[in-house]
C-alpha cells in the first residue's frame, strides 16, 4: 500500500511540476478553468439531452468553442509577454501589460461559471441568489477594473480593419 501511495505522490508531483513549467506558479488557476470547461460541457450536454436538442455536431462545436477560449487566453498572455519584452528592449516599463492576460482569464472564468449555473438552472437545480448576484458583481468589477486600467475606452468587439 505504501508503494502505491508513493507512486501516486510521484505522479502527482510530476504533473504539478509540468503544469508549473507551462503555466507558472499560478497553474492551478488554469487547471480550475479547464475543470470549469469540462463541467460546462457536461452540463450543456445534459441540458441538450433534456430538451432533446443534443447532437454530435453540437457537442463538437462546444469543444471547438472551448478550444477557442484557450486560444484567446494564449493570445492574451502571449501579447502581454511580447510587449513586456519589447518594453525592456525600448527601456519602457510595460509590465502592466500582464494584466491583459489575467483580466482575460478572470473574465472567462466568470463566464464559464455563469454558463454552468444557467445549464443547471435549466436542469431544474435551485441556484442560490447570492451566488448569481455575487458572480454578477464579480464580473462587473472585473470589467470596471479593466476599463479603468485602459482609460475607460470601450474596445470589445471592435477592430481596426
N, C-alpha and C positions, 0 to 999 in steps of 0.2 A: 504494500500500500504506500509506503514511504517513497518507493521508486517511482510510482505513478504520480505522486504529488510533486516530486522533484522534476519530473518530465513536464508536467503541466506548468509549473512555475517557470521552467526554462523556455518553453514555447511562448508563454505569456511575455516573458522578458524580451525575447527576440521580436515579437510583434510590436511591443511598445517601443523598442529601440528603432525599428524600421519606421514606425509612424512618426517618431520624434525626428528622425533624419529627414523624412519627406516633408512633414508639416510643421516642424519646430516644436518648441516647448508647449504650445497650446494645441497639440494634436487632438486632444480629447474633444475640443470644440468641433473639429471636422468630423470626428467619429460620431459625435452626437448628431450632427447634421445628416450624416449618412444613415444613422438609425432612424431619424425622422423621415428620410426619403423612403425607406423600406416600409415603415409603418403607414405612411401616407398612401403608398402604392397598394398595400394590403387593404386598408380601409376603403380606398377608392374602388378596388376590385369587389369588395363585399357590397358596397353601395350599388355598383353597377349590376351586380348579380341580383340584388334585392329588387331593383327596378327593371330587371330583365333587359338590360341595355349592354351587357358585357359582350366583348368580342376580343379575339386575339389582337386584331389590328388596333383597337383602342388601348389595350394593355401595352402593346409595343410603343404606341405614341406616348403613353405615360412615361415609359422608361427612357425614351429618347428625350422627352422634355426634362426629366430629372438630370440626364447626362448634360443637357444644355445648360442647366443651372450650375453644374460643376465647371463647365467651360467658362461661364460668366465669373465664377469665383477665381478660376485660374487667371483669367484676363485681369481682373481687379488687382490681385496680388502681384501678378507679373508686371503690370504697368507701374504699380507702386515701387516695386524693386528697381525697375529700369530707371524711373525718374529720380529715385534716391541716388542711384549710382551716377546718373548724369549730373545731378546736383553736386556730388563730390568732385567730379571732374571739373565742373564750372565754378567750384568754390561757392555754391549757393546751397543754403540749408533747405532741402526739400523733404526732410524726414517726416513731415506731416502727411506726406502722400500715402504712407502706410495705412492711414485711416480709411482710404478708399476701399481697401480690401476688407478691413474689419467691419465697416458700415455695410458693405455688400453682404458679408456673411451674416451679420446680425439681422438685416432685413429679410434675407432668405430663410433664416431660422424661424423668425416670427411668422412669415408667410406659410411655411410648412406646417407649423403648429396650428395655425388658423384653418388650413385646409383639412388637417386631421380632425379637428373639432367639428367642422362642417360635415364631414363624412359621418362622424359618429352621431351627430345630431339627426341626420337623415336615416341613420340606422336605429333611431329612437332611444339613444342614450341621453340621459339628462346631464347637461353640461352646467356646472356651477357658474352663475352670473359673474362672480368675482374673477374667474379665470378668463372669461371672454372680455370683460372690461379691462382687466389687467393687461391682456395682450394688446388691446386697442391702445391703451395708454403707452405701453412699451413701444409699439410701432410708431405712434405719433411722436414720441420722444426721440426715437432714432431718426425719423425724418426731419424733425426740427433741428436736431444737432447737426445732421448732415448739411442742411440748408445754411445753418449759421456758419459752419466750417467753410463753406464755399460762397459766402456773402449773400445767401438767400436767393441765388439765381436758380430758377426752375430749368432743369435740363432734361428731365425724364421724357423719354420718347422723342427727343429732338436730336437731329443730327445735321451737320453742315455738309449736305451732299449737293 
